């Protein structure tokens, strides 16, 4: 009985430490956590009115949430979208966060090999976004998300299994 109680106490202590560390990282913006499970909907809000089927999930950094959208439907890239690089990852700025565009800052990524596209949609006021640079948290998130997403896509069995990573570590 003594060994069982000792192991249980150790497990509770370890769990408490994990929750405390996770809370610190989540609050200081060094970790993005999957906040909602992927949901299938029609229509991508950062595009003109449409019925494009897609999956989206909400992520949380600190107390701020943002959306990641996945679609296998072909997306035509208009000339108005400006090409940028997050580290070495090519993305397009769909919406620059201007108030007349709804205050949304969004990026688009197309995977040439996988046949899918991703949108990353942030509230520009909440995140203080005006432009994307290679050292801001948006680029860190986008780059790490894409790398992990591609990895998990290799193990997908069904088309409806969209492997949104649960945790993205952004570093210090």
C-alpha positions in Angstrom: 0.0 0.0 0.0 2.9 2.4 0.8 4.4 2.0 -2.6 1.0 2.6 -4.3 0.5 5.8 -2.3 4.0 7.0 -3.0 3.6 6.4 -6.8 0.2 8.2 -6.8 1.7 11.2 -5.0 4.5 11.4 -7.5 2.1 11.2 -10.4 -0.1 14.0 -8.9 3.1 16.1 -8.3 4.2 15.5 -11.9 0.8 16.3 -13.3 0.7 19.6 -11.3 4.1 20.6 -12.6 3.0 19.9 -16.2 -0.2 21.9 -15.8 1.8 24.8 -14.2 4.5 24.8 -16.9 1.9 24.5 -19.7 0.0 27.5 -18.2 3.1 29.6 -18.1 4.0 28.9 -21.7 0.4 29.4 -22.9 0.1 32.7 -21.2 3.5 34.2 -22.3 2.9 33.4 -26.0 5.6 30.8 -26.5 3.1 28.1 -27.3 0.0 27.9 -29.6 -2.6 25.4 -28.4 -5.4 23.8 -30.5 -8.4 25.4 -28.9 -11.2 23.7 -30.9 -11.3 20.4 -32.8 -11.4 20.8 -36.6 -14.9 21.5 -38.0 -16.2 21.0 -41.5 -18.0 24.1 -42.9 -18.7 25.7 -46.3 -17.3 29.2 -47.1 -14.0 30.8 -46.4 -14.7 34.2 -44.7 -11.5 36.0 -46.0 -12.6 35.4 -49.6 -15.5 36.9 -51.5 -18.8 35.1 -50.9 -18.3 31.4 -51.6 -19.3 27.9 -50.7 -15.8 26.3 -50.6 -15.8 23.3 -48.3 -13.1 23.5 -45.6 -12.1 22.5 -42.2 -11.1 25.1 -39.6 -9.8 25.0 -36.1 -9.1 27.7 -33.5 -5.8 28.1 -31.9 -4.9 30.0 -28.8 -1.8 32.0 -27.9 -2.0 33.4 -24.5 -5.6 34.8 -24.3 -5.9 35.5 -28.0 -7.5 33.1 -30.5 -7.1 32.8 -34.3 -8.2 30.5 -37.0 -6.5 28.0 -39.3 -8.4 26.9 -42.4 -7.7 23.8 -44.5 -9.2 23.1 -47.9 -8.5 20.8 -50.8 -10.5 23.0 -53.2 -8.4 24.9 -55.8 -7.9 28.6 -54.8 -7.2 31.1 -57.5 -4.5 33.6 -56.3 -5.5 37.1 -57.3 -2.9 39.7 -58.2 -3.8 41.8 -55.1 -2.3 39.1 -52.8 1.3 40.0 -52.1 3.8 37.2 -51.9 5.9 37.1 -48.7 8.3 34.7 -47.1 8.1 33.4 -43.6 11.7 32.2 -43.2 11.8 30.1 -46.4 8.1 29.4 -46.6 6.3 31.2 -49.4 2.9 32.7 -48.3 0.5 35.3 -49.7 -0.9 38.2 -47.7 -4.7 37.9 -48.3 -5.7 40.7 -46.0 -3.4 43.2 -44.4 -5.4 44.0 -41.3 -6.8 47.3 -42.5 -10.1 48.3 -40.8 -11.9 48.5 -44.2 -11.1 44.8 -44.6 -12.7 43.9 -41.3 -9.5 44.3 -39.2 -8.3 40.8 -40.3 -4.7 39.9 -41.1 -4.6 36.7 -43.1 -2.0 34.6 -44.9 -2.4 31.9 -47.5 -0.2 28.9 -48.1 -0.5 26.4 -51.0 1.1 23.0 -50.7 2.1 22.1 -54.2 2.8 18.4 -53.4 -0.2 17.7 -51.1 -3.0 19.3 -53.1 -4.3 21.5 -50.2 -4.2 25.1 -49.1 -4.1 26.7 -45.7 -5.3 30.1 -44.5 -4.1 31.7 -41.2 -6.5 34.3 -40.0 -5.7 36.7 -37.1 -7.5 39.7 -35.6 -5.0 42.5 -36.4 -6.0 44.6 -33.4 -5.7 41.8 -30.9 -2.3 40.7 -32.2 -1.0 44.2 -33.2 -0.4 43.1 -36.8 0.4 45.4 -39.6 3.0 43.6 -41.7 4.6 40.2 -41.7 8.3 39.8 -41.1 10.4 36.8 -40.8 11.0 37.1 -37.1 7.5 37.8 -35.7 5.4 35.2 -34.0 3.0 34.9 -37.0 5.8 33.6 -39.2 7.1 31.3 -36.5 3.7 29.9 -36.1 3.0 29.5 -39.8 6.4 27.9 -40.5 6.2 25.4 -37.6 2.5 24.7 -38.2 3.2 23.8 -41.9 6.2 21.6 -41.0 4.2 19.6 -38.4 1.1 19.5 -40.5 3.0 18.0 -43.4 4.5 15.4 -41.1 1.1 14.3 -39.7 -0.4 14.3 -43.2 1.8 11.3 -44.0 -0.1 9.2 -41.5 -3.6 10.2 -42.5 -5.9 7.2 -43.3 -9.1 9.0 -44.3 -9.8 12.2 -46.2 -11.7 13.5 -43.2 -8.8 13.1 -40.8 -7.3 16.6 -40.9 -4.2 16.5 -38.6 -4.2 19.9 -37.0 -1.3 19.8 -34.5 -2.4 20.1 -30.9 0.6 22.2 -29.7 3.0 24.4 -31.6 6.0 25.6 -29.6 7.1 29.0 -30.8 10.2 29.3 -28.6 11.4 32.2 -26.5 
